[in-house]
Amino acid sequence: MLLSSTQHEKERKDLDEFEDNSSLTDFKIEKRKCFFCEEKVNFWFYYRINRSLGLEFVKQSWNNINTPIICKSCFNNLKVRNIKKYLNQKPIRNRTCYQCHQELTFYEFWTSNYDMSPKDIVNTWQSKHVELLCCSCHSEMVRNEKIKNQINKAREIKTLLNSSELEALESIEKQLGIPLPSLSHVNYFGSLGFKVSNEGHVSGLSLSSCELAHVPLEIQQFNHLACLDLSNNQLRTFPDWIQNFPSLEWINIYNNEEIENSVKLKEISDIQEKKRGFLIISKNHYGNYDNSEYLLGTLIKLSQFVEKKKLISED
């Protein structure tokens, strides 16, 4: 739930820092015991209630064995006691979402704002000068603002591209009817946008859920492409030129229509021989072969896929 524009901006930046901070990949996160009840506590909850201190400080305090850690249950119990104290038997206001007018509950409000003090929670809820959002509207606002910032950043990053890659990217945007945001990394699932490498080339492209019936030809201009996400579209064919990218690490073609025989065993074998990382295969049918048995929803090494296809072909 959103409290105010200032708090929302702070929350968004903190969450972006947590999600995008590369130092987390080298940070060994082990569960700690609650100081009161000795239940296991995960780092994510500890970070949520202390994110105002900054990610680096939270990591240091988590690794300090002398820092008392509290679990969610004990934390809520303590907070309830303090909230009751600040309410001081005053009636709780009825509140609705500023945007969709859904009825809000005080319990959901304070449990959704761990890093607020009990006093601030009570004062904010009771205030007639602060509008609140439900969790759904809040999430939508966060998502829209994040995309807006990514699109603004994309305008700057595009200046690093050469003319052929820039024209290709803008042509794809024109086909989609929307500008593509800039991404710090391309996820295996669910992202939309492009990533530019430090050398100034498009190294990642995600066109997930764009209702594509064919793979845009302009992608051929991205010679340094490493990641390509084409999931959740309506692809029925797969172009031969996909195998020509020397740096390609993975392709996501999850949840598309029947992909016809343009994906031949030889073409997949050629990619495997060039040691091209992974191919994500799920909810797709290659020619007349139903591959639903091939570890759906997971990354499948091309070598495994090729071997399974060989066995089917031999049968």
Beta strands, then each sheet from edge to edge (+ up, - down):
strand 1: 32-33
strand 2: 40-41
strand 3: 95-96
strand 4: 103-104
strand 5: 192-196
strand 6: 202-207
strand 7: 227-229
strand 8: 250-252
strand 9: 278-280
strand 10: 285-286
strand 11: 289-290
strand 12: 299-301
sheet 1: 1+ 2-
sheet 2: 3+ 4-
sheet 3: 5+ 6- 7- 8- 9- 12+
sheet 4: 10+ 11-
end
